[in-house]
């Protein structure tokens, strides 16, 4: 096997670890709480600390990859993530575990943008790059589904620390494989780091992510949450002002004038809104209505993930034939239909009544693979790290929005039903079904967005090379999601 395909294995393994750590810990939280004597707040920060740092530093990670080189930053990210995983698995108290999770977030923020950027450099051939991105996307989707299953199995059979320690051998293998297979990425085109841009973008993302994570617990109108939203808005406005006046900005804001880059990023966000939200709330339905254990609920998504992974490898060929715009729009449309159909299943539903719609959902999600190549192809090759960072930010922030917005809808409707005298299960179902309808409507917005922003001539459905010059008619193909991240 040629060395570049081993590079794909290394990048995919690193992506698998970071995606898995998005949700592997959830099922093990009760065990961790008992053994470490943590409060509910401490448990929340075990999960939130990783996501907060990961999302907050993604843009910075993308910029660092552009300035110092994708290979170097990727290897540094894998090394830090591996060491932090070992520290997390060996933690003897809550403080050490939370700090280790935050360090994992830093490592993930370094490796995630550079991993995707490396694919563009390693596979200049359009056909091979489409296959590589398809495999990468499939691995990410599979990790999202396997997270709860892995966490449940480990917490039930081994010490909880192994949910983190299993990353150590994977990380060591990934580093060795990447160091051997990934070639030098050349001299970076830019050496200036743009510290004001890094600081303001990170502050905006930290504040926004914190508000989304803590809003439900603190209260959406509480002073800390309103203050976090205000800080995010001020930091974002300052970032835009600084970047518009910088001689060598971290992010060239004119890039968002490109309809493929801006529209594709929005479509990616809408995909993540549906994926993260539906994983979370359908898992609740499986447990509250069907009585599934957390591990069984996680396993219920595996067939869908396998279909998504299988389709991801052929989606670039579909896009080459039908066009990226039609392929991505069809995928989002299928997801919206599946979500809407799930909302019709009530208290007497079964897993088999849900199964066809989960598979349709996986079919639609798998068809979005060409979107990533389209977004990366919209930018010059030297900005691939930044493009990857924006992509991952879109996926993480919209994913959090999917959980928080749908959670707020579910809670409000369930509370109203309970106040009207409905039984607890009935109240939950009322909220759950309304949240799915809202999710279907939001994901469906991605259909016209994709058709307008990704439209292109059939001959340009797959770009000749990442960052290659495009014809005036526009570029080409793909998500995560992280991640379909």
C-alpha positions, 0 to 999 in steps of 0.5 A, spaced: 500 500 500 502 506 498 505 511 503 499 516 502 494 511 504 497 509 510 497 517 512 489 516 511 489 511 516 493 515 521 489 521 520 483 517 520 485 514 527 486 521 530 479 523 528 476 517 531 479 518 537 477 525 538 470 524 535 469 518 540 471 522 546 465 527 544 461 522 547 464 516 550 464 518 557 457 520 558 455 512 559 460 512 565 459 518 569 455 514 574 461 510 575 465 515 575 461 519 580 461 513 585 468 512 585 471 519 585 465 522 590 463 528 585 458 532 585 453 533 579 457 540 577 463 536 577 460 531 572 458 536 568 465 539 567 468 532 565 464 533 559 463 540 558 471 541 559 473 537 553 468 540 549 469 547 551 476 547 550 476 543 543 471 548 540 474 554 543 481 553 540 479 550 533 480 556 530 486 557 533 488 550 531 487 551 524 491 558 524 497 554 527 497 549 522 497 554 516 503 558 520 507 552 523 505 546 518 500 541 518 504 535 519 508 538 525 501 541 528 498 534 527 503 530 531 503 535 536 496 535 537 496 527 537 502 527 542 498 532 547 491 528 546 495 521 548 498 524 554 492 527 556 488 521 555 493 517 560 493 522 565 485 522 565 485 514 565 489 515 571 486 521 575 485 519 582 480 525 583 475 530 580 480 536 579 485 532 575 480 528 571 477 535 569 484 538 567 486 532 563 479 532 559 481 540 558 488 538 555 485 533 551 481 538 548 487 542 546 490 536 543 484 535 539 483 542 537 490 542 534 489 535 530 482 536 528 483 542 523 490 539 521 488 532 520 483 535 514 488 539 511 493 534 510 488 530 506 488 535 501 495 535 501 496 528 501 491 527 495 492 532 490 488 527 485 481 529 485 478 522 485 483 519 490 481 525 495 474 524 494 475 516 496 480 519 502 475 524 505 469 519 504 473 514 508 475 519 513 468 522 514 465 514 515 470 513 521 468 520 524 460 517 523 462 510 526 466 513 532 459 518 534 455 511 534 460 507 538 462 512 543 456 510 548 457 503 546 464 503 548 463 507 554 457 502 557 462 496 555 468 499 559 464 502 565 460 495 566 466 490 565 473 494 566 475 500 571 472 506 568 479 509 567 480 505 560 475 509 557 481 514 556 487 509 557 484 505 550 486 512 547 494 511 549 496 505 544 492 508 539 495 515 539 502 511 539 501 507 533 498 514 530 504 518 531 509 513 529 504 511 522 504 519 521 511 520 522 513 515 517 507 516 512 506 523 512 511 527 508 513 534 509 508 539 508 513 545 505 515 551 508 508 555 510 506 561 506 505 565 512 509 566 518 505 571 522 501 568 528 496 574 528 495 574 536 490 579 537 485 575 532 487 568 536 485 571 542 479 574 540 476 568 536 478 564 542 474 568 547 468 569 542 468 561 541 469 560 549 464 564 551 459 562 546 460 555 548 460 556 555 453 559 554 450 554 550 453 548 555 451 552 561 445 555 559 439 550 561 442 549 568 444 556 570 438 559 566 438 562 560 436 569 563 441 569 568 447 574 569 452 569 567 449 566 561 447 573 559 454 576 560 457 570 556 453 571 550 455 579 551 462 577 551 461 572 545 458 578 541 463 583 543 469 579 542 466 576 535 465 584 533 472 585 535 475 580 531 471 582 525 474 589 526 481 587 527 481 582 521 478 587 517 484 592 518 490 587 519 495 586 514 496 579 514 489 577 518 488 570 521 482 570 517 480 573 510 473 575 511 472 576 504 473 568 503 465 568 506 463 572 499 465 565 496 458 562 496 461 555 496 465 556 502 459 560 506 453 556 504 457 550 505 459 551 512 452 553 513 450 547 510 455 543 514 452 546 521 445 544 519 447 537 518 451 537 525 445 540 528 441 534 526 446 529 527 448 531 534 441 533 536 438 526 534 443 522 537 442 525 544 434 525 544 433 519 540 437 516 545 433 518 551 426 516 547 430 509 547 431 509 554 425 512 557 420 509 552 423 502 550 426 501 557 433 500 553 440 501 558 445 506 556 449 501 552 443 498 548 441 505 546 448 506 544 448 500 540 441 501 537 445 507 532 450 502 530 446 499 524 445 507 522 452 508 523 455 502 518 450 505 513 453 512 513 460 509 513 458 505 507 455 510 503 460 515 505 465 511 501 461 512 494 458 519 495 463 522 491 462 518 485 454 520 486 456 527 487 461 526 480 454 524 477 449 528 479 453 534 482 455 536 489 449 541 490 443 535 488 447 530 492 448 534 498 441 537 498 438 530 497 442 528 503 439 533 508 432 532 505 432 525 507 435 527 514 429 532 514 424 527 512 427 521 517 427 526 523 419 528 521 417 521 521 420 519 527 416 524 531 410 520 529 412 514 533 409 515 540 409 511 546 407 504 543 412 504 538 418 499 537 425 499 535 423 496 529 418 502 527 424 507 528 429 502 525 427 504 517 427 512 519 434 511 522 437 508 516 434 513 512 437 518 516 444 514 515 443 514 508 442 522 508 448 523 512 452 519 508 451 523 502 453 529 505 461 527 504 462 531 498 461 537 502 467 537 505 471 537 499 467 543 496 468 547 502 476 545 502 476 546 494 473 553 495 480 556 498 487 556 496 491 551 499 495 555 504 489 556 507 487 549 508 488 549 516 483 555 517 478 552 512 478 546 516 478 550 523 472 553 520 469 547 518 470 544 525 467 550 529 461 550 525 460 542 526 461 543 534 457 550 535 451 547 531 452 541 534 451 544 541 445 548 538 442 542 536 442 539 543 441 546 547 435 549 542 432 542 542 433 541 549 429 547 551 424 546 546 423 539 549 423 542 556 418 547 555 413 543 551 414 537 557 413 542 562 407 545 559 404 538 558 405 536 565 402 543 568 396 541 564 395 534 568 399 530 563 403 524 566 410 524 566 411 519 560 406 523 556 409 530 557 416 527 555 413 524 549 410 531 547 416 535 548 420 530 544 416 530 538 415 537 538 423 538 538 423 533 532 419 537 528 423 543 529 429 539 528 426 537 521 424 544 519 431 547 521 435 541 517 430 542 511 433 549 511 439 546 508 436 543 502 435 550 498 442 553 501 445 547 498 442 548 491 444 555 491 451 555 494 453 549 491 451 549 484 456 548 479 457 545 472 457 537 472 464 537 470 466 541 476 463 537 481 469 534 484 475 539 484 481 538 480 485 539 487 484 542 493 485 549 493 486 549 485 483 555 481 476 555 479 472 557 473 467 563 474 461 558 475 464 555 482 467 549 485 466 542 488 464 538 493 462 535 502 461 535 512 462 530 520 462 531 526 466 533 528 464 531 523 461 530 520 467 535 524 
